[in-house]
Amino acid sequence: SQMRYSPTCLITPTATLINTKTSGVLQAAVTANPNNYGIFNLPLTSDGDISGASYGGITRPANQNATGVVIRYTLPTVMDRIIRVNLWNNGGGVLNDFDGIGTATVTLRDINSNILFVGTIVGPNGGGIGVLNVLPEVNGVKYIFLSNITNLAGGAAADILWRHIQVEAASLVDFEWTCGAFNLTAQFDSPDTTPTLVS
């Protein structure tokens, strides 16, 4: 049967964000450093604190890259439906002095270290967030690896600094339409566009 139009129908739905799931606090470790760069405060790059005072990084000669350095972040639990990687760049009291990551290779791996995704994240100057979209979404992520880390162009500081890194899973949003005595609720997975009818 078809629902007849009624003046009580609300064409615009009410939207409610159910959850946005991120990886939280991560364990950080250096897995390669062939040039023996100084690497400091690494736990502060995955503790969830994005303030300027909470940062870690890599000591290297000015305007050079962290050649050969590989950093592994371990998620507390395996995560599914990963859609992006977020990086809070720069550190210290001044966040626009080019002391952050320029680019880095991001590798997502499962609990057996199988590669699930490889991409390049770009770190902005000014303390902003670098975003790497993961398409298509991947399941079973346990580790984030950073490698091929470069410095921001023009940086005169001696260090490459960043404040936090995380993976983000698809968000769940409820939409509800009211039409007279009828209520229709659908759930959307952001950034997916196909609704799942739940009631």
Secondary structure, DSSP 8 states (H G I E B T S, - for coil): ------TT---S-EEEEEE--B--S-EEEEEE-TT--EEE-GGGGSSS--STTS-EEEE-STT--BTT-EEEEEEEEEE-SEEEEEEEE--SS-SSSS-BBSEEEEEEE-TT--EEEEEEEE--SSS-EEEEEEEEEE--EEEEEEESB-B-TT--SSEEEEEEEEEEE-EEEEEEEEETTEEEEEEEEET----EE--
